[in-house]
Amino acid sequence: DIEMPDMNGFEFAETIRSDNNLHGLPIIGLSSLVSPAAIERGRLAGFHDYVAKFDRPGLIAALKEQTAELAKAA
């Protein structure tokens, strides 16, 4: 979720990307903030996908896509 206390989702993603052990972990941003600027910020932070909280089909599609990518890598 983008809107979290103490550390927002963008900061969380940037922290994950800077960790050598976790940098390849898929991250899907989930937020009610879906402006083009927020989506671009997510891309720059390292999200693999960015989904609106109210878009359940979009979230399911993003999870399936990332799961398929992980299966290919295994």
All heavy atoms as TSV, in Angstrom:
chain	resi	resn	atom	element	x	y	z
A	1	ASP	N	N	0.855	-1.176	0.000
A	1	ASP	CA	C	0.000	0.000	0.000
A	1	ASP	C	C	0.897	1.234	0.000
A	1	ASP	O	O	1.880	1.291	0.717
A	1	ASP	CB	C	-0.901	-0.025	1.225
A	1	ASP	CG	C	-2.027	0.991	1.155
A	1	ASP	OD1	O	-1.937	1.942	0.363
A	1	ASP	OD2	O	-3.000	0.822	1.893
A	2	ILE	N	N	0.563	2.204	-0.798
A	2	ILE	CA	C	1.375	3.414	-0.890
A	2	ILE	C	C	1.271	4.250	0.377
A	2	ILE	O	O	2.258	4.780	0.864
A	2	ILE	CB	C	0.935	4.266	-2.103
A	2	ILE	CG1	C	1.065	3.471	-3.400
A	2	ILE	CG2	C	1.732	5.570	-2.175
A	2	ILE	CD1	C	2.423	2.929	-3.680
A	3	GLU	N	N	0.073	4.356	0.909
A	3	GLU	CA	C	-0.156	5.231	2.060
A	3	GLU	C	C	-0.046	4.438	3.363
A	3	GLU	O	O	-1.021	3.880	3.846
A	3	GLU	CB	C	-1.524	5.888	1.948
A	3	GLU	CG	C	-1.645	6.728	0.684
A	3	GLU	CD	C	-3.031	7.252	0.478
A	3	GLU	OE1	O	-3.911	6.458	0.092
A	3	GLU	OE2	O	-3.235	8.458	0.704
A	4	MET	N	N	1.170	4.396	3.898
A	4	MET	CA	C	1.426	3.713	5.164
A	4	MET	C	C	2.080	4.706	6.117
A	4	MET	O	O	2.748	5.639	5.671
A	4	MET	CB	C	2.368	2.521	4.957
A	4	MET	CG	C	1.846	1.454	4.045
A	4	MET	SD	S	2.914	-0.006	3.953
A	4	MET	CE	C	4.449	0.669	3.336
A	5	PRO	N	N	1.917	4.495	7.418
A	5	PRO	CA	C	2.591	5.379	8.379
A	5	PRO	C	C	4.090	5.071	8.431
A	5	PRO	O	O	4.521	3.972	8.089
A	5	PRO	CB	C	1.915	5.035	9.707
A	5	PRO	CG	C	1.403	3.645	9.522
A	5	PRO	CD	C	1.063	3.516	8.063
A	6	ASP	N	N	4.865	6.035	8.808
A	6	ASP	CA	C	6.312	5.925	9.004
A	6	ASP	C	C	7.088	5.775	7.693
A	6	ASP	O	O	8.027	6.498	7.448
A	6	ASP	CB	C	6.682	4.786	9.960
A	6	ASP	CG	C	6.072	4.959	11.330
A	6	ASP	OD1	O	5.997	6.113	11.806
A	6	ASP	OD2	O	5.653	3.951	11.921
A	7	MET	N	N	6.733	4.819	6.846
A	7	MET	CA	C	7.414	4.615	5.569
A	7	MET	C	C	6.338	4.357	4.517
A	7	MET	O	O	5.578	3.401	4.629
A	7	MET	CB	C	8.358	3.402	5.643
A	7	MET	CG	C	9.042	3.108	4.323
A	7	MET	SD	S	10.059	1.606	4.326
A	7	MET	CE	C	11.435	2.126	5.320
A	8	ASN	N	N	6.283	5.202	3.485
A	8	ASN	CA	C	5.256	4.969	2.470
A	8	ASN	C	C	5.694	3.858	1.509
A	8	ASN	O	O	6.824	3.370	1.570
A	8	ASN	CB	C	4.896	6.268	1.731
A	8	ASN	CG	C	6.006	6.803	0.860
A	8	ASN	OD1	O	6.689	6.061	0.163
A	8	ASN	ND2	N	6.190	8.115	0.883
A	9	GLY	N	N	4.813	3.446	0.652
A	9	GLY	CA	C	5.088	2.343	-0.256
A	9	GLY	C	C	6.224	2.610	-1.226
A	9	GLY	O	O	6.966	1.699	-1.597
A	10	PHE	N	N	6.373	3.865	-1.642
A	10	PHE	CA	C	7.484	4.216	-2.522
A	10	PHE	C	C	8.816	4.018	-1.794
A	10	PHE	O	O	9.753	3.437	-2.334
A	10	PHE	CB	C	7.369	5.667	-2.995
A	10	PHE	CG	C	6.110	5.972	-3.752
A	10	PHE	CD1	C	5.249	6.957	-3.302
A	10	PHE	CD2	C	5.779	5.293	-4.921
A	10	PHE	CE1	C	4.087	7.272	-3.994
A	10	PHE	CE2	C	4.625	5.592	-5.613
A	10	PHE	CZ	C	3.771	6.576	-5.151
A	11	GLU	N	N	8.889	4.497	-0.568
A	11	GLU	CA	C	10.103	4.338	0.239
A	11	GLU	C	C	10.385	2.860	0.512
A	11	GLU	O	O	11.544	2.427	0.480
A	11	GLU	CB	C	9.963	5.098	1.557
A	11	GLU	CG	C	9.871	6.599	1.375
A	11	GLU	CD	C	9.376	7.324	2.609
A	11	GLU	OE1	O	8.686	6.720	3.457
A	11	GLU	OE2	O	9.670	8.513	2.717
A	12	PHE	N	N	9.324	2.102	0.770
A	12	PHE	CA	C	9.478	0.662	1.004
A	12	PHE	C	C	10.080	-0.012	-0.227
A	12	PHE	O	O	11.033	-0.796	-0.120
A	12	PHE	CB	C	8.128	0.039	1.356
A	12	PHE	CG	C	8.176	-1.433	1.552
A	12	PHE	CD1	C	8.703	-1.983	2.713
A	12	PHE	CD2	C	7.706	-2.293	0.572
A	12	PHE	CE1	C	8.755	-3.359	2.898
A	12	PHE	CE2	C	7.756	-3.664	0.743
A	12	PHE	CZ	C	8.285	-4.197	1.901
A	13	ALA	N	N	9.538	0.296	-1.396
A	13	ALA	CA	C	10.049	-0.294	-2.636
A	13	ALA	C	C	11.510	0.087	-2.857
A	13	ALA	O	O	12.327	-0.758	-3.250
A	13	ALA	CB	C	9.198	0.137	-3.820
A	14	GLU	N	N	11.854	1.335	-2.622
A	14	GLU	CA	C	13.233	1.774	-2.796
A	14	GLU	C	C	14.171	1.043	-1.836
A	14	GLU	O	O	15.293	0.688	-2.206
A	14	GLU	CB	C	13.316	3.290	-2.604
A	14	GLU	CG	C	12.643	4.047	-3.737
A	14	GLU	CD	C	12.337	5.501	-3.422
A	14	GLU	OE1	O	12.469	5.913	-2.239
A	14	GLU	OE2	O	11.950	6.219	-4.358
A	15	THR	N	N	13.703	0.779	-0.627
A	15	THR	CA	C	14.495	0.037	0.355
A	15	THR	C	C	14.711	-1.403	-0.115
A	15	THR	O	O	15.831	-1.925	-0.042
A	15	THR	CB	C	13.803	0.064	1.732
A	15	THR	OG1	O	13.689	1.416	2.164
A	15	THR	CG2	C	14.580	-0.737	2.758
A	16	ILE	N	N	13.663	-2.032	-0.615
A	16	ILE	CA	C	13.774	-3.405	-1.133
A	16	ILE	C	C	14.743	-3.448	-2.312
A	16	ILE	O	O	15.593	-4.340	-2.406
A	16	ILE	CB	C	12.389	-3.943	-1.564
A	16	ILE	CG1	C	11.452	-4.075	-0.368
A	16	ILE	CG2	C	12.500	-5.258	-2.331
A	16	ILE	CD1	C	11.876	-5.082	0.659
A	17	ARG	N	N	14.627	-2.492	-3.214
A	17	ARG	CA	C	15.490	-2.467	-4.399
A	17	ARG	C	C	16.958	-2.257	-4.035
A	17	ARG	O	O	17.842	-2.680	-4.774
A	17	ARG	CB	C	15.037	-1.381	-5.380
A	17	ARG	CG	C	13.692	-1.674	-5.996
A	17	ARG	CD	C	13.782	-2.855	-6.962
A	17	ARG	NE	N	12.442	-3.260	-7.345
A	17	ARG	CZ	C	11.885	-4.420	-7.031
A	17	ARG	NH1	N	12.563	-5.321	-6.358
A	17	ARG	NH2	N	10.665	-4.714	-7.395
A	18	SER	N	N	17.235	-1.602	-2.925
A	18	SER	CA	C	18.624	-1.354	-2.536
A	18	SER	C	C	19.248	-2.527	-1.781
A	18	SER	O	O	20.450	-2.537	-1.549
A	18	SER	CB	C	18.714	-0.083	-1.683
A	18	SER	OG	O	18.095	-0.281	-0.434
A	19	ASP	N	N	18.441	-3.534	-1.429
A	19	ASP	CA	C	18.934	-4.712	-0.708
A	19	ASP	C	C	19.339	-5.787	-1.727
A	19	ASP	O	O	18.511	-6.255	-2.497
A	19	ASP	CB	C	17.838	-5.240	0.220
A	19	ASP	CG	C	18.305	-6.393	1.087
A	19	ASP	OD1	O	18.933	-7.344	0.551
A	19	ASP	OD2	O	18.016	-6.376	2.294
A	20	ASN	N	N	20.605	-6.175	-1.730
A	20	ASN	CA	C	21.095	-7.157	-2.707
A	20	ASN	C	C	20.367	-8.492	-2.643
A	20	ASN	O	O	20.273	-9.193	-3.644
A	20	ASN	CB	C	22.594	-7.380	-2.529
A	20	ASN	CG	C	23.400	-6.209	-3.014
A	20	ASN	OD1	O	22.971	-5.456	-3.884
A	20	ASN	ND2	N	24.577	-6.028	-2.441
A	21	ASN	N	N	19.873	-8.866	-1.471
A	21	ASN	CA	C	19.170	-10.134	-1.330
A	21	ASN	C	C	17.716	-10.062	-1.788
A	21	ASN	O	O	17.108	-11.097	-2.046
A	21	ASN	CB	C	19.214	-10.611	0.126
A	21	ASN	CG	C	20.626	-10.925	0.568
A	21	ASN	OD1	O	21.401	-11.535	-0.156
A	21	ASN	ND2	N	20.979	-10.473	1.752
A	22	LEU	N	N	17.158	-8.881	-1.852
A	22	LEU	CA	C	15.730	-8.727	-2.167
A	22	LEU	C	C	15.454	-7.932	-3.436
A	22	LEU	O	O	14.295	-7.811	-3.831
A	22	LEU	CB	C	15.014	-8.029	-0.995
A	22	LEU	CG	C	15.087	-8.724	0.358
A	22	LEU	CD1	C	14.479	-7.844	1.434
A	22	LEU	CD2	C	14.394	-10.074	0.302
A	23	HIS	N	N	16.483	-7.414	-4.079
A	23	HIS	CA	C	16.265	-6.474	-5.180
A	23	HIS	C	C	15.422	-7.038	-6.325
A	23	HIS	O	O	14.768	-6.296	-7.032
A	23	HIS	CB	C	17.590	-5.915	-5.708
A	23	HIS	CG	C	18.383	-6.900	-6.492
A	23	HIS	ND1	N	19.236	-7.787	-5.888
A	23	HIS	CD2	C	18.448	-7.139	-7.812
A	23	HIS	CE1	C	19.795	-8.538	-6.823
A	23	HIS	NE2	N	19.340	-8.173	-7.991
A	24	GLY	N	N	15.384	-8.345	-6.518
A	24	GLY	CA	C	14.609	-8.944	-7.600
A	24	GLY	C	C	13.192	-9.331	-7.211
A	24	GLY	O	O	12.425	-9.810	-8.046
A	25	LEU	N	N	12.831	-9.111	-5.967
A	25	LEU	CA	C	11.495	-9.465	-5.481
A	25	LEU	C	C	10.433	-8.648	-6.197
A	25	LEU	O	O	10.541	-7.431	-6.268
A	25	LEU	CB	C	11.432	-9.186	-3.971
A	25	LEU	CG	C	10.168	-9.581	-3.242
A	25	LEU	CD1	C	10.077	-11.100	-3.152
A	25	LEU	CD2	C	10.185	-8.978	-1.840
A	26	PRO	N	N	9.404	-9.289	-6.756
A	26	PRO	CA	C	8.340	-8.517	-7.416
A	26	PRO	C	C	7.570	-7.672	-6.407
A	26	PRO	O	O	7.257	-8.137	-5.312
A	26	PRO	CB	C	7.416	-9.586	-8.005
A	26	PRO	CG	C	8.183	-10.849	-7.984
A	26	PRO	CD	C	9.188	-10.722	-6.878
A	27	ILE	N	N	7.315	-6.431	-6.772
A	27	ILE	CA	C	6.550	-5.523	-5.921
A	27	ILE	C	C	5.389	-4.967	-6.731
A	27	ILE	O	O	5.589	-4.436	-7.824
A	27	ILE	CB	C	7.416	-4.365	-5.405
A	27	ILE	CG1	C	8.617	-4.877	-4.613
A	27	ILE	CG2	C	6.569	-3.410	-4.549
A	27	ILE	CD1	C	9.591	-3.794	-4.215
A	28	ILE	N	N	4.202	-5.095	-6.178
A	28	ILE	CA	C	3.005	-4.528	-6.798
A	28	ILE	C	C	2.510	-3.416	-5.879
A	28	ILE	O	O	2.192	-3.660	-4.718
A	28	ILE	CB	C	1.905	-5.586	-6.984
A	28	ILE	CG1	C	2.408	-6.709	-7.896
A	28	ILE	CG2	C	0.634	-4.950	-7.558
A	28	ILE	CD1	C	1.484	-7.903	-7.969
A	29	GLY	N	N	2.464	-2.193	-6.392
A	29	GLY	CA	C	1.931	-1.071	-5.633
A	29	GLY	C	C	0.410	-1.139	-5.637
A	29	GLY	O	O	-0.203	-1.382	-6.668
A	30	LEU	N	N	-0.187	-0.942	-4.489
A	30	LEU	CA	C	-1.639	-0.976	-4.336
A	30	LEU	C	C	-2.051	0.316	-3.659
A	30	LEU	O	O	-1.612	0.594	-2.541
A	30	LEU	CB	C	-2.045	-2.184	-3.496
A	30	LEU	CG	C	-3.515	-2.422	-3.268
A	30	LEU	CD1	C	-4.222	-2.713	-4.596
A	30	LEU	CD2	C	-3.722	-3.574	-2.315
A	31	SER	N	N	-2.878	1.119	-4.339
A	31	SER	CA	C	-3.176	2.434	-3.782
A	31	SER	C	C	-4.454	3.029	-4.342
A	31	SER	O	O	-4.897	2.659	-5.424
A	31	SER	CB	C	-2.024	3.381	-4.092
A	31	SER	OG	O	-2.262	4.650	-3.527
A	32	SER	N	N	-5.000	3.963	-3.591
A	32	SER	CA	C	-6.100	4.769	-4.110
A	32	SER	C	C	-5.534	5.951	-4.896
A	32	SER	O	O	-6.261	6.631	-5.600
A	32	SER	CB	C	-6.983	5.265	-2.962
A	32	SER	OG	O	-6.223	6.030	-2.062
A	33	LEU	N	N	-4.229	6.177	-4.800
A	33	LEU	CA	C	-3.550	7.223	-5.576
A	33	LEU	C	C	-3.184	6.663	-6.944
A	33	LEU	O	O	-2.227	5.901	-7.066
A	33	LEU	CB	C	-2.274	7.673	-4.863
A	33	LEU	CG	C	-2.410	8.198	-3.441
A	33	LEU	CD1	C	-1.038	8.408	-2.820
A	33	LEU	CD2	C	-3.203	9.485	-3.435
A	34	VAL	N	N	-3.945	6.997	-7.953
A	34	VAL	CA	C	-3.693	6.426	-9.282
A	34	VAL	C	C	-3.458	7.501	-10.340
A	34	VAL	O	O	-3.719	7.284	-11.512
A	34	VAL	CB	C	-4.827	5.464	-9.715
A	34	VAL	CG1	C	-4.821	4.217	-8.881
A	34	VAL	CG2	C	-6.175	6.156	-9.658
A	35	SER	N	N	-2.944	8.623	-9.929
A	35	SER	CA	C	-2.625	9.675	-10.895
A	35	SER	C	C	-1.423	9.240	-11.727
A	35	SER	O	O	-0.622	8.395	-11.297
A	35	SER	CB	C	-2.297	10.971	-10.160
A	35	SER	OG	O	-1.068	10.845	-9.477
A	36	PRO	N	N	-1.272	9.809	-12.922
A	36	PRO	CA	C	-0.084	9.491	-13.718
A	36	PRO	C	C	1.225	9.758	-12.960
A	36	PRO	O	O	2.180	8.995	-13.091
A	36	PRO	CB	C	-0.225	10.401	-14.935
A	36	PRO	CG	C	-1.708	10.586	-15.083
A	36	PRO	CD	C	-2.212	10.659	-13.657
A	37	ALA	N	N	1.243	10.813	-12.154
A	37	ALA	CA	C	2.459	11.127	-11.383
A	37	ALA	C	C	2.754	10.040	-10.354
A	37	ALA	O	O	3.911	9.653	-10.162
A	37	ALA	CB	C	2.305	12.481	-10.698
A	38	ALA	N	N	1.726	9.532	-9.681
A	38	ALA	CA	C	1.922	8.471	-8.683
A	38	ALA	C	C	2.378	7.180	-9.356
A	38	ALA	O	O	3.268	6.489	-8.843
A	38	ALA	CB	C	0.643	8.235	-7.896
A	39	ILE	N	N	1.798	6.863	-10.482
A	39	ILE	CA	C	2.191	5.646	-11.212
A	39	ILE	C	C	3.638	5.753	-11.682
A	39	ILE	O	O	4.409	4.794	-11.561
A	39	ILE	CB	C	1.223	5.385	-12.375
A	39	ILE	CG1	C	-0.167	5.047	-11.805
A	39	ILE	CG2	C	1.735	4.275	-13.286
A	39	ILE	CD1	C	-1.274	5.036	-12.827
A	40	GLU	N	N	4.035	6.917	-12.175
A	40	GLU	CA	C	5.419	7.124	-12.599
A	40	GLU	C	C	6.361	7.034	-11.405
A	40	GLU	O	O	7.439	6.443	-11.497
A	40	GLU	CB	C	5.565	8.482	-13.295
A	40	GLU	CG	C	6.976	8.830	-13.711
A	40	GLU	CD	C	7.594	7.896	-14.745
A	40	GLU	OE1	O	6.873	7.068	-15.334
A	40	GLU	OE2	O	8.813	7.986	-14.963
A	41	ARG	N	N	5.971	7.601	-10.283
A	41	ARG	CA	C	6.792	7.507	-9.064
A	41	ARG	C	C	6.971	6.043	-8.668
A	41	ARG	O	O	8.050	5.626	-8.264
A	41	ARG	CB	C	6.134	8.303	-7.933
A	41	ARG	CG	C	6.792	8.146	-6.586
A	41	ARG	CD	C	7.878	9.176	-6.332
A	41	ARG	NE	N	8.705	8.826	-5.189
A	41	ARG	CZ	C	8.416	9.057	-3.922
A	41	ARG	NH1	N	7.297	9.669	-3.596
A	41	ARG	NH2	N	9.237	8.692	-2.962
A	42	GLY	N	N	5.908	5.245	-8.798
A	42	GLY	CA	C	6.002	3.819	-8.508
A	42	GLY	C	C	6.962	3.105	-9.437
A	42	GLY	O	O	7.751	2.262	-9.012
A	43	ARG	N	N	6.911	3.462	-10.706
A	43	ARG	CA	C	7.824	2.855	-11.685
A	43	ARG	C	C	9.271	3.191	-11.317
A	43	ARG	O	O	10.144	2.322	-11.319
A	43	ARG	CB	C	7.509	3.358	-13.096
A	43	ARG	CG	C	8.303	2.651	-14.192
A	43	ARG	CD	C	8.100	3.294	-15.551
A	43	ARG	NE	N	8.680	4.633	-15.633
A	43	ARG	CZ	C	9.989	4.898	-15.701
A	43	ARG	NH1	N	10.865	3.911	-15.672
A	43	ARG	NH2	N	10.421	6.132	-15.790
A	44	LEU	N	N	9.506	4.444	-10.966
A	44	LEU	CA	C	10.859	4.863	-10.587
A	44	LEU	C	C	11.314	4.216	-9.284
A	44	LEU	O	O	12.503	3.963	-9.098
A	44	LEU	CB	C	10.921	6.390	-10.467
A	44	LEU	CG	C	10.730	7.155	-11.780
A	44	LEU	CD1	C	10.628	8.651	-11.508
A	44	LEU	CD2	C	11.845	6.844	-12.758
A	45	ALA	N	N	10.373	3.934	-8.393
A	45	ALA	CA	C	10.705	3.285	-7.113
A	45	ALA	C	C	11.003	1.802	-7.296
A	45	ALA	O	O	11.613	1.184	-6.433
A	45	ALA	CB	C	9.565	3.470	-6.115
A	46	GLY	N	N	10.560	1.225	-8.429
A	46	GLY	CA	C	10.869	-0.177	-8.705
A	46	GLY	C	C	9.690	-1.125	-8.668
A	46	GLY	O	O	9.872	-2.341	-8.638
A	47	PHE	N	N	8.458	-0.585	-8.681
A	47	PHE	CA	C	7.297	-1.480	-8.726
A	47	PHE	C	C	7.261	-2.230	-10.054
A	47	PHE	O	O	7.546	-1.676	-11.092
A	47	PHE	CB	C	5.981	-0.692	-8.608
A	47	PHE	CG	C	5.747	-0.034	-7.285
A	47	PHE	CD1	C	4.930	1.071	-7.201
A	47	PHE	CD2	C	6.330	-0.491	-6.127
A	47	PHE	CE1	C	4.683	1.700	-5.989
A	47	PHE	CE2	C	6.095	0.132	-4.907
A	47	PHE	CZ	C	5.271	1.238	-4.847
A	48	HIS	N	N	6.866	-3.487	-9.989
A	48	HIS	CA	C	6.631	-4.251	-11.209
A	48	HIS	C	C	5.275	-3.909	-11.802
A	48	HIS	O	O	5.086	-4.019	-13.006
A	48	HIS	CB	C	6.694	-5.760	-10.920
A	48	HIS	CG	C	8.076	-6.266	-10.751
A	48	HIS	ND1	N	8.763	-6.150	-9.563
A	48	HIS	CD2	C	8.911	-6.868	-11.614
A	48	HIS	CE1	C	9.967	-6.682	-9.716
A	48	HIS	NE2	N	10.082	-7.120	-10.945
A	49	ASP	N	N	4.347	-3.530	-10.951
A	49	ASP	CA	C	3.007	-3.155	-11.391
A	49	ASP	C	C	2.427	-2.197	-10.362
A	49	ASP	O	O	2.922	-2.109	-9.240
A	49	ASP	CB	C	2.117	-4.390	-11.540
A	49	ASP	CG	C	1.023	-4.222	-12.576
A	49	ASP	OD1	O	0.638	-3.068	-12.854
A	49	ASP	OD2	O	0.564	-5.243	-13.099
A	50	TYR	N	N	1.395	-1.488	-10.743
A	50	TYR	CA	C	0.761	-0.495	-9.877
A	50	TYR	C	C	-0.739	-0.618	-10.118
A	50	TYR	O	O	-1.200	-0.469	-11.252
A	50	TYR	CB	C	1.243	0.901	-10.265
A	50	TYR	CG	C	0.911	1.993	-9.283
A	50	TYR	CD1	C	1.881	2.504	-8.440
A	50	TYR	CD2	C	-0.360	2.539	-9.216
A	50	TYR	CE1	C	1.597	3.529	-7.543
A	50	TYR	CE2	C	-0.653	3.560	-8.327
A	50	TYR	CZ	C	0.328	4.050	-7.503
A	50	TYR	OH	O	0.042	5.056	-6.620
A	51	VAL	N	N	-1.497	-0.941	-9.080
A	51	VAL	CA	C	-2.919	-1.252	-9.221
A	51	VAL	C	C	-3.739	-0.391	-8.260
A	51	VAL	O	O	-3.346	-0.200	-7.114
A	51	VAL	CB	C	-3.176	-2.756	-8.924
A	51	VAL	CG1	C	-4.637	-3.104	-9.085
A	51	VAL	CG2	C	-2.308	-3.633	-9.807
A	52	ALA	N	N	-4.874	0.082	-8.752
A	52	ALA	CA	C	-5.791	0.832	-7.886
A	52	ALA	C	C	-6.428	-0.115	-6.882
A	52	ALA	O	O	-6.772	-1.254	-7.217
A	52	ALA	CB	C	-6.878	1.491	-8.736
A	53	LYS	N	N	-6.598	0.344	-5.651
A	53	LYS	CA	C	-7.185	-0.489	-4.593
A	53	LYS	C	C	-8.538	-1.058	-4.982
A	53	LYS	O	O	-8.868	-2.177	-4.626
A	53	LYS	CB	C	-7.349	0.315	-3.308
A	53	LYS	CG	C	-6.119	0.444	-2.499
A	53	LYS	CD	C	-6.439	1.136	-1.184
A	53	LYS	CE	C	-5.202	1.296	-0.353
A	53	LYS	NZ	N	-5.474	1.937	0.926
A	54	PHE	N	N	-9.315	-0.295	-5.689
A	54	PHE	CA	C	-10.675	-0.713	-6.034
A	54	PHE	C	C	-10.732	-1.558	-7.298
A	54	PHE	O	O	-11.800	-1.991	-7.709
A	54	PHE	CB	C	-11.583	0.517	-6.166
A	54	PHE	CG	C	-10.988	1.593	-7.032
A	54	PHE	CD1	C	-11.107	1.545	-8.407
A	54	PHE	CD2	C	-10.298	2.651	-6.449
A	54	PHE	CE1	C	-10.544	2.533	-9.206
A	54	PHE	CE2	C	-9.739	3.647	-7.242
A	54	PHE	CZ	C	-9.871	3.588	-8.625
A	55	ASP	N	N	-9.584	-1.851	-7.915
A	55	ASP	CA	C	-9.541	-2.628	-9.152
A	55	ASP	C	C	-9.159	-4.076	-8.852
A	55	ASP	O	O	-8.041	-4.511	-9.084
A	55	ASP	CB	C	-8.545	-2.002	-10.122
A	55	ASP	CG	C	-8.486	-2.723	-11.462
A	55	ASP	OD1	O	-9.293	-3.645	-11.706
A	55	ASP	OD2	O	-7.604	-2.359	-12.267
A	56	ARG	N	N	-10.119	-4.832	-8.327
A	56	ARG	CA	C	-9.842	-6.223	-7.960
A	56	ARG	C	C	-9.393	-7.062	-9.167
A	56	ARG	O	O	-8.413	-7.807	-9.061
A	56	ARG	CB	C	-11.074	-6.826	-7.293
A	56	ARG	CG	C	-10.816	-8.221	-6.790
A	56	ARG	CD	C	-12.019	-8.770	-6.065
A	56	ARG	NE	N	-11.733	-10.106	-5.651
A	56	ARG	CZ	C	-12.081	-10.625	-4.515
A	56	ARG	NH1	N	-12.772	-9.914	-3.659
A	56	ARG	NH2	N	-11.769	-11.857	-4.206
A	57	PRO	N	N	-10.068	-6.970	-10.328
A	57	PRO	CA	C	-9.588	-7.745	-11.485
A	57	PRO	C	C	-8.160	-7.364	-11.883
A	57	PRO	O	O	-7.363	-8.224	-12.259
A	57	PRO	CB	C	-10.584	-7.397	-12.597
A	57	PRO	CG	C	-11.831	-6.986	-11.879
A	57	PRO	CD	C	-11.351	-6.305	-10.633
A	58	GLY	N	N	-7.829	-6.077	-11.771
A	58	GLY	CA	C	-6.468	-5.639	-12.087
A	58	GLY	C	C	-5.454	-6.215	-11.123
A	58	GLY	O	O	-4.355	-6.611	-11.520
A	59	LEU	N	N	-5.809	-6.280	-9.851
A	59	LEU	CA	C	-4.905	-6.849	-8.852
A	59	LEU	C	C	-4.696	-8.337	-9.104
A	59	LEU	O	O	-3.569	-8.832	-9.075
A	59	LEU	CB	C	-5.445	-6.623	-7.441
A	59	LEU	CG	C	-4.627	-7.244	-6.306
A	59	LEU	CD1	C	-3.192	-6.728	-6.314
A	59	LEU	CD2	C	-5.295	-6.965	-4.971
A	60	ILE	N	N	-5.770	-9.052	-9.382
A	60	ILE	CA	C	-5.658	-10.483	-9.655
A	60	ILE	C	C	-4.793	-10.721	-10.892
A	60	ILE	O	O	-3.927	-11.605	-10.897
A	60	ILE	CB	C	-7.055	-11.125	-9.785
A	60	ILE	CG1	C	-7.739	-11.109	-8.411
A	60	ILE	CG2	C	-6.967	-12.545	-10.343
A	60	ILE	CD1	C	-9.205	-11.474	-8.438
A	61	ALA	N	N	-4.987	-9.908	-11.929
A	61	ALA	CA	C	-4.175	-10.046	-13.144
A	61	ALA	C	C	-2.697	-9.774	-12.845
A	61	ALA	O	O	-1.815	-10.501	-13.330
A	61	ALA	CB	C	-4.689	-9.101	-14.224
A	62	ALA	N	N	-2.416	-8.749	-12.045
A	62	ALA	CA	C	-1.028	-8.428	-11.698
A	62	ALA	C	C	-0.393	-9.554	-10.891
A	62	ALA	O	O	0.766	-9.922	-11.122
A	62	ALA	CB	C	-0.972	-7.115	-10.916
A	63	LEU	N	N	-1.138	-10.122	-9.953
A	63	LEU	CA	C	-0.614	-11.237	-9.158
A	63	LEU	C	C	-0.342	-12.453	-10.031
A	63	LEU	O	O	0.694	-13.112	-9.883
A	63	LEU	CB	C	-1.594	-11.591	-8.034
A	63	LEU	CG	C	-1.714	-10.546	-6.926
A	63	LEU	CD1	C	-2.894	-10.876	-6.020
A	63	LEU	CD2	C	-0.428	-10.458	-6.134
A	64	LYS	N	N	-1.243	-12.760	-10.950
A	64	LYS	CA	C	-1.029	-13.892	-11.856
A	64	LYS	C	C	0.192	-13.671	-12.727
A	64	LYS	O	O	0.997	-14.583	-12.939
A	64	LYS	CB	C	-2.261	-14.102	-12.732
A	64	LYS	CG	C	-3.409	-14.758	-12.021
A	64	LYS	CD	C	-4.581	-14.992	-12.960
A	64	LYS	CE	C	-5.731	-15.663	-12.248
A	64	LYS	NZ	N	-6.884	-15.871	-13.143
A	65	GLU	N	N	0.344	-12.455	-13.229
A	65	GLU	CA	C	1.493	-12.148	-14.089
A	65	GLU	C	C	2.801	-12.310	-13.331
A	65	GLU	O	O	3.751	-12.921	-13.827
A	65	GLU	CB	C	1.369	-10.721	-14.624
A	65	GLU	CG	C	2.509	-10.333	-15.540
A	65	GLU	CD	C	2.356	-8.928	-16.089
A	65	GLU	OE1	O	1.225	-8.443	-16.236
A	65	GLU	OE2	O	3.404	-8.319	-16.372
A	66	GLN	N	N	2.867	-11.775	-12.110
A	66	GLN	CA	C	4.098	-11.880	-11.337
A	66	GLN	C	C	4.371	-13.317	-10.904
A	66	GLN	O	O	5.523	-13.753	-10.877
A	66	GLN	CB	C	4.062	-10.940	-10.132
A	66	GLN	CG	C	4.087	-9.480	-10.514
A	66	GLN	CD	C	5.230	-9.135	-11.456
A	66	GLN	OE1	O	6.371	-9.522	-11.244
A	66	GLN	NE2	N	4.910	-8.413	-12.506
A	67	THR	N	N	3.335	-14.073	-10.600
A	67	THR	CA	C	3.494	-15.481	-10.241
A	67	THR	C	C	4.032	-16.271	-11.431
A	67	THR	O	O	4.914	-17.112	-11.281
A	67	THR	CB	C	2.145	-16.080	-9.756
A	67	THR	OG1	O	1.691	-15.308	-8.657
A	67	THR	CG2	C	2.310	-17.519	-9.337
A	68	ALA	N	N	3.517	-15.975	-12.618
A	68	ALA	CA	C	4.001	-16.651	-13.835
A	68	ALA	C	C	5.469	-16.328	-14.081
A	68	ALA	O	O	6.248	-17.205	-14.463
A	68	ALA	CB	C	3.146	-16.249	-15.025
A	69	GLU	N	N	5.852	-15.077	-13.854
A	69	GLU	CA	C	7.248	-14.682	-14.038
A	69	GLU	C	C	8.162	-15.420	-13.056
A	69	GLU	O	O	9.249	-15.847	-13.412
A	69	GLU	CB	C	7.407	-13.156	-13.884
A	69	GLU	CG	C	6.774	-12.351	-14.999
A	69	GLU	CD	C	7.406	-12.619	-16.357
A	69	GLU	OE1	O	8.638	-12.749	-16.429
A	69	GLU	OE2	O	6.644	-12.720	-17.333
A	70	LEU	N	N	7.704	-15.566	-11.815
A	70	LEU	CA	C	8.492	-16.304	-10.821
A	70	LEU	C	C	8.620	-17.769	-11.196
A	70	LEU	O	O	9.677	-18.375	-11.020
A	70	LEU	CB	C	7.849	-16.172	-9.441
A	70	LEU	CG	C	7.969	-14.807	-8.768
A	70	LEU	CD1	C	7.165	-14.781	-7.470
A	70	LEU	CD2	C	9.424	-14.462	-8.492
A	71	ALA	N	N	7.544	-18.356	-11.721
A	71	ALA	CA	C	7.589	-19.758	-12.120
A	71	ALA	C	C	8.575	-19.973	-13.267
A	71	ALA	O	O	9.285	-20.976	-13.301
A	71	ALA	CB	C	6.187	-20.224	-12.520
A	72	LYS	N	N	8.638	-19.033	-14.203
A	72	LYS	CA	C	9.587	-19.123	-15.305
A	72	LYS	C	C	11.031	-19.067	-14.814
A	72	LYS	O	O	11.904	-19.744	-15.334
A	72	LYS	CB	C	9.373	-17.978	-16.304
A	72	LYS	CG	C	8.156	-18.111	-17.156
A	72	LYS	CD	C	8.080	-16.911	-18.098
A	72	LYS	CE	C	6.736	-16.834	-18.776
A	72	LYS	NZ	N	6.629	-15.622	-19.607
A	73	ALA	N	N	11.254	-18.244	-13.788
A	73	ALA	CA	C	12.608	-18.066	-13.259
A	73	ALA	C	C	13.075	-19.271	-12.437
A	73	ALA	O	O	14.271	-19.485	-12.280
A	73	ALA	CB	C	12.664	-16.810	-12.396
A	74	ALA	N	N	12.141	-20.061	-11.936
A	74	ALA	CA	C	12.496	-21.189	-11.073
A	74	ALA	C	C	12.999	-22.381	-11.815
A	74	ALA	O	O	13.236	-22.637	-12.825
A	74	ALA	CB	C	11.292	-21.621	-10.251
